[in-house]
Amino acid sequence: MSEEKTDQYMKPHGVEGIQVIESMNEEHQEISEFAFECVDFNENANILDIGCGGGVNIEKFLKATKGNVDGLDYSDVSVRESIKRNQDSVDSGRCNVIQANVANMPIEDESYDLATAFSTIFFWPDLGESFKEVFRILKPNGQFMMANGIDGTNPADEELADNIEGINLHTPDELEEYLLEAGFKSVEMFKKDNTFISVIIAKK
Ligand SMILES: C[S@@+](CC[C@H](N)C(=O)[O-])C[C@H]1O[C@@H](n2cnc3c(N)ncnc32)[C@H](O)[C@@H]1O
């Protein structure tokens, strides 16, 4: 185990957390672009981005729907950065960024049409229970979309796991099993050619 493991990806904090968020905003662009190609949603969809980090995907969804786009993250730095980035929509009431753990979201049942998770599920506690919590806050026929740049099948993933605190790698097949157990009716998988970028869409 390396002594240099960083916990900044699991939960950004302090000044270094702000820097890590800025770099993720850039580095995760390709994942985000592919995810937007894969997911379909209604023009009035209400969306929740879980583990929203710097709020870049909140910003994109605000342009893509007329509905509300909220963010949720347990890091105070992520919440602050997401609000800063989307300040106009926060002020106008179209965006609310909540500080909470995905395992226990202070959100009513059946609130959202789409929940998204970009490069964050590796850090979630008890994936099965967390997926059930996402299922709970989705409306009937709602969807849950996950976009990841690592899928546990790349030999290089192990090195990442040695350097990043709290990361748990799951293959797409394992994720599908957890999703079906959580109650989702169907699971669709997309893989970007010649990359390890994957998008999984589960329907309620
Ligand atoms: C690697 S960053 C990804 C940020 C952003 N989604 C992106 O694509 O750039 C992971 C984010 O998920 C958040 N996160 C991790 N585990 C969480 C949990 N259990 N509940 C809420 N947020 C969590 C972290 O605080 C961090 O902001």
The ligand as an SDF file (V2000), in Angstrom:
LIG
                    3D

 27 29  0  0  0  0  0  0  0  0999 V2000
  -14.1120   11.7600   -8.1740 C   0  0  0  0  0  0  0  0  0  0  0  0
  -15.2310   13.0010   -7.6760 S   0  0  0  0  0  0  0  0  0  0  0  0
  -16.2340   13.2200   -9.1590 C   0  0  0  0  0  0  0  0  0  0  0  0
  -16.8910   14.5710   -9.2090 C   0  0  0  0  0  0  0  0  0  0  0  0
  -17.7720   14.8480  -10.4530 C   0  0  0  0  0  0  0  0  0  0  0  0
  -18.9440   14.0200  -10.4940 N   0  0  0  0  0  0  0  0  0  0  0  0
  -16.9760   14.6980  -11.7310 C   0  0  0  0  0  0  0  0  0  0  0  0
  -17.3280   13.8740  -12.5680 O   0  0  0  0  0  0  0  0  0  0  0  0
  -15.9800   15.4310  -11.9040 O   0  0  0  0  0  0  0  0  0  0  0  0
  -16.3070   12.1510   -6.5930 C   0  0  0  0  0  0  0  0  0  0  0  0
  -17.3150   13.0530   -5.8870 C   0  0  0  0  0  0  0  0  0  0  0  0
  -18.2890   12.2280   -5.2520 O   0  0  0  0  0  0  0  0  0  0  0  0
  -18.4820   12.6870   -3.9260 C   0  0  0  0  0  0  0  0  0  0  0  0
  -18.9060   11.5280   -3.1000 N   0  0  0  0  0  0  0  0  0  0  0  0
  -18.1790   10.3940   -2.8820 C   0  0  0  0  0  0  0  0  0  0  0  0
  -18.8690    9.5580   -2.0860 N   0  0  0  0  0  0  0  0  0  0  0  0
  -20.0460   10.1710   -1.7860 C   0  0  0  0  0  0  0  0  0  0  0  0
  -21.1430    9.8150   -0.9770 C   0  0  0  0  0  0  0  0  0  0  0  0
  -21.1710    8.6670   -0.2980 N   0  0  0  0  0  0  0  0  0  0  0  0
  -22.1900   10.6740   -0.9000 N   0  0  0  0  0  0  0  0  0  0  0  0
  -22.1450   11.8690   -1.5620 C   0  0  0  0  0  0  0  0  0  0  0  0
  -21.1160   12.2750   -2.3280 N   0  0  0  0  0  0  0  0  0  0  0  0
  -20.0600   11.4340   -2.4470 C   0  0  0  0  0  0  0  0  0  0  0  0
  -17.1380   13.2710   -3.5130 C   0  0  0  0  0  0  0  0  0  0  0  0
  -17.2440   14.1850   -2.4490 O   0  0  0  0  0  0  0  0  0  0  0  0
  -16.6690   13.9260   -4.8180 C   0  0  0  0  0  0  0  0  0  0  0  0
  -17.1250   15.2580   -4.9290 O   0  0  0  0  0  0  0  0  0  0  0  0
  1  2  1  0
  2  3  1  0
  2 10  1  0
  3  4  1  0
  4  5  1  0
  5  6  1  0
  5  7  1  0
  7  8  2  0
  7  9  1  0
 10 11  1  0
 11 12  1  0
 11 26  1  0
 12 13  1  0
 13 14  1  0
 13 24  1  0
 14 15  1  0
 14 23  1  0
 15 16  2  0
 16 17  1  0
 17 18  1  0
 17 23  2  0
 18 19  1  0
 18 20  2  0
 20 21  1  0
 21 22  2  0
 22 23  1  0
 24 25  1  0
 24 26  1  0
 26 27  1  0
M  CHG  2   2   1   9  -1
M  END
$$$$
